[in-house]
Amino acid sequence: MASPTPTENASMNTKDLETLKANIGKVIEIISRDGETLLAKVVLVSEEDEDVVYDLVSTTRESQYEKFDEQPAYRITFQEIESVKTSGESIRHR
């Protein structure tokens, strides 16, 4: 029996995965399953690890993030992502 692909294991759909991979180095909107909306610059999309590494531009939950002189990269798993939008899809800037 073949092992499932990452998108079969994860909640995120194939279209969103393709959008993330096509927008490495660009700012997109990520909606998480817990309701947080992130504006994030995609750094890395790993199908093997089923996660996305990003630089945070803005969030609807600023209080969850520590302030640093130099902002670190963050990680979100495929399972935590509800949907993604590119700049062509009416991103709401905050």
Secondary structure, 3 states (H helix, E strand, C coil): CCCCCHHHHCCCCHHHHHHHHHCCCCEEEEEECCCCEEEEEEEEEECCCCEEEEEEEEECCHHHCCCCCCCCEEEEEHHHEEEEECHHHCCCCC
